[in-house]
Amino acid sequence: MNILNKIKLAFESPKAVLTIVLNRIGPLIKNDELFLRLKWKLKMGYPINLDNPHTFNEKLQWLKLHDRKPIYATMVDKYEAKKYVANIIGEEYIIPTLAVYDRVEDIDFDALPNQFVLKCTHDSGGLVICRDKSKLDKKSAIKKLRKYLKRTYFWQNREWPYKNVNPRIIAEQYMEDKGTKELRDYKFFCFNGIMKALFIASDRQTEGEETKFDFFDADFRHLDIRNGHPNADMPPAKPETFDKMKKMAEKLSEHIPHLRVDFYEVNGKAYFGELTFSHWSGMKLFNPEKWDMEFGQWIALPETDGGGNLYLSDGIVLYLHSLREETPSLTDYKFYCFNGEAKYLYVSEGLENHSTAKISFLTLDWKFAPFCRFDYAPFKELPPKPSKFNEMIKIAEQLSKGHTFLRVDLYEINNQIYFGELTFHPCSGMMPFKPKEWDLKFGELVTLPNRVKDAI
């Protein structure tokens, strides 16, 4: 991109420029949640709700942060995934691998057939398709693969499974269906082993044509959805192996909150494509918007922490998590303190299940505050006031002395106060206040210290 085009882009789409900058400095931002909040705001145009996610896209961001199983790295590695998948559904559904290379310099083009595919194992986009070796621009192919081989895909959108994948290049057998004259993708959206929807990607290799995405439900009824690409003028026909692909997709996605399982159909036979945990990295709008919520309802987020059983012994508090609904919840008392003075607190209950949890802000005289968080349901009635509430205030104020702002979290268990945690940036400074003017009122309570200039 020349300098004039860069200047034009800056004026026409400042968000696009900021996104490019964020991607460039991404590796310097070690806090994954902070990076995702920034990237989300730039891409989607509104703040993300990670505390109580509802939409498909929001839940994918939550899963990036909280669902990190080591096996996921194998599943997204385009070389290792073949062995993983073959062990589950069989070797006959795997596209043959011709060679594996650790470096671009290792590629022996003379040893490859006339048609082949080269792809990086650790990212998305590092792909070279050769339909005729005599016409292949080897210099451009090598340049592209070298660029992508150096890239750590994780830093771009914090898709954790890619973080530790060994960067390599594989050569695969070229595949093309005689009927469609292309290699169509059949991408199945699965949720804990149940396939709910799929889309068919067509015209991906058709020169001069934009890729088409057509969505279908589990019974192959066409859905009114646009997501990243337009629909085809004529919806693609149902593949011969649809039922077989659906069954294999469900098998591969068992016990996983969400997994997109991709297949191809070539001359009436199904072949495995890839496994994807974050469709569009969870940052692509649905049209109509209702489908973002619909897909989101299909994801049951795994438990991470929260409710359980409490054991007290010799000053030790042990809180063991349990998934049983009847398990009692632990109530949080979170005091907002400014230079050693508590101003408000919020009481939270049931955070082991974010969809049913309750949070309300209270004044220090134990009345509902005139504001709330719009991402959680408030208490319908005032929660019981802790017996040692005044002592809690003193502890919070003592701990927050000398700090412009500090949130002090405490518990009361069997009439005994227990420390929870100290927080300098609740919700990373992105708490959704309702009404919004309370964000400004809280800001007025924060007295920023004078910046220390050059000391001599």
Long-range contacts (C-beta under 8 A, 24 or more apart in sequence): 15-42, 18-42, 19-43, 23-155, 23-156, 26-155, 26-156, 27-152, 27-155, 32-64, 32-65, 32-158, 32-160, 33-65, 33-428, 34-428, 35-158, 36-61, 36-64, 36-65, 36-157, 36-158, 37-428, 37-430, 39-157, 39-158, 39-283, 40-283, 43-283, 44-283, 44-285, 47-430, 47-432, 49-375, 49-432, 51-354, 51-375, 51-376, 51-427, 52-354, 52-355, 52-357, 52-375, 52-376, 53-296, 53-301, 53-354, 54-293, 54-296, 54-355, 55-292, 55-293, 55-295, 55-296, 56-282, 56-286, 56-291, 56-292, 56-293, 56-294, 56-295, 56-296, 56-298, 56-299, 57-282, 57-283, 57-284, 57-285, 57-292, 57-296, 58-282, 58-296, 59-258, 59-282, 59-296, 59-299, 59-301, 60-258, 60-277, 60-278, 60-279, 60-281, 60-282, 60-299, 61-282, 62-301, 63-257, 63-258, 63-277, 63-278, 63-299, 63-301, 64-157, 64-158, 64-159, 64-160, 64-277, 64-278, 64-282, 65-158, 65-160, 66-301, 66-302, 66-304, 67-257, 67-302, 68-160, 68-161, 72-160, 72-161, 72-277, 73-161, 73-162, 73-163, 73-164, 73-165, 75-161, 75-275, 75-277, 76-159, 76-161, 76-162, 76-165, 76-274, 76-275, 76-276, 76-277, 77-121, 77-122, 77-165, 77-166, 78-119, 78-120, 78-121, 78-122, 78-170, 78-274, 79-121, 79-168, 79-170, 80-121, 81-274, 81-275, 82-272, 85-252, 85-272, 85-275, 88-251, 88-252, 89-248, 89-251, 89-252, 89-272, 93-248, 93-263, 93-270, 93-271, 93-272, 94-271, 94-272, 95-172, 95-173, 95-175, 95-264, 95-271, 95-272, 96-172, 96-173, 97-170, 97-171, 97-172, 97-173, 98-170, 98-171, 98-172, 98-173, 99-170, 99-171, 100-168, 100-169, 100-170, 100-171, 101-168, 101-169, 101-170, 101-171, 102-168, 102-169, 103-149, 104-142, 104-145, 104-146, 104-149, 104-169, 106-169, 107-142, 107-145, 107-169, 107-171, 109-133, 109-136, 109-138, 112-171, 113-173, 113-174, 115-174, 116-171, 116-172, 116-173, 116-174, 117-171, 117-172, 117-173, 117-174, 117-175, 118-145, 118-169, 118-170, 118-171, 118-172, 119-169, 119-170, 119-172, 120-145, 120-148, 120-149, 120-167, 120-168, 120-169, 121-165, 121-166, 121-167, 121-168, 121-169, 121-170, 122-152, 122-153, 122-162, 122-165, 122-166, 122-167, 122-168, 123-148, 123-151, 123-153, 123-162, 123-167, 124-153, 126-151, 126-169, 129-174, 129-205, 130-174, 131-174, 145-169, 156-281, 157-278, 157-281, 157-282, 157-283, 159-277, 159-278, 159-281, 161-277, 175-264, 175-266, 175-271, 176-266, 177-264, 177-265, 177-266, 177-267, 178-267, 179-267, 182-206, 183-264, 183-266, 184-236, 184-239, 184-264, 184-265, 185-262, 185-263, 185-264, 185-273, 186-239, 186-242, 186-245, 186-262, 186-263, 186-264, 186-265, 187-260, 187-261, 187-262, 187-263, 187-273, 187-276, 187-279, 188-245, 188-246, 188-249, 188-260, 188-261, 188-262, 188-263, 189-258, 189-260, 189-279, 189-295, 189-298, 190-249, 190-250, 190-252, 190-253, 190-256, 190-258, 190-259, 190-260, 190-261, 191-253, 191-257, 191-258, 191-298, 191-299, 191-300, 192-253, 192-254, 192-255, 192-256, 192-257, 192-300, 193-250, 193-251, 193-253, 193-254, 193-255, 193-256, 194-250, 195-246, 195-249, 195-250, 195-253, 196-295, 196-298, 197-223, 197-295, 198-246, 199-225, 199-227, 200-236, 201-229, 202-232, 202-236, 203-232, 218-246, 223-291, 224-288, 225-286, 225-287, 225-288, 225-291, 226-286, 226-287, 227-280, 227-284, 227-285, 227-286, 227-287, 227-291, 228-280, 228-284, 239-265, 239-270, 240-265, 240-268, 241-265, 241-268, 241-269, 241-270, 244-270, 245-270, 248-272, 257-299, 257-300, 257-301, 257-302, 258-298, 258-299, 301-354, 303-352, 303-353, 305-352, 306-330, 306-350, 306-351, 306-352, 306-353, 307-350, 307-351, 307-352, 307-353, 308-352, 310-413, 312-413, 312-414, 317-413, 317-418, 321-352, 327-352, 330-411, 330-413, 331-383, 331-411, 331-412, 332-409, 332-410, 332-411, 332-420, 333-386, 333-389, 333-392, 333-409, 333-410, 333-411, 333-412, 334-407, 334-408, 334-409, 334-420, 334-423, 334-426, 335-392, 335-393, 335-396, 335-400, 335-407, 335-408, 335-409, 335-410, 336-405, 336-407, 336-442, 337-396, 337-397, 337-399, 337-400, 337-403, 337-405, 337-406, 337-407, 337-408, 338-400, 338-404, 338-405, 338-445, 338-446, 338-447, 339-400, 339-401, 339-402, 339-403, 339-404, 339-447, 340-397, 340-398, 340-400, 340-401, 340-402, 340-403, 341-397, 341-400, 342-393, 342-396, 342-397, 342-400, 342-408, 343-445, 344-369, 345-396, 346-373, 347-379, 347-383, 348-376, 349-379, 349-383, 364-393, 370-438, 371-433, 371-434, 371-435, 371-438, 372-433, 372-434, 373-431, 373-432, 373-433, 373-434, 374-432, 374-433, 374-434, 375-432, 386-412, 387-412, 387-415, 388-412, 388-415, 388-416, 388-417, 391-417, 392-417, 395-419, 404-446, 404-447, 404-448, 404-449, 405-445, 405-446
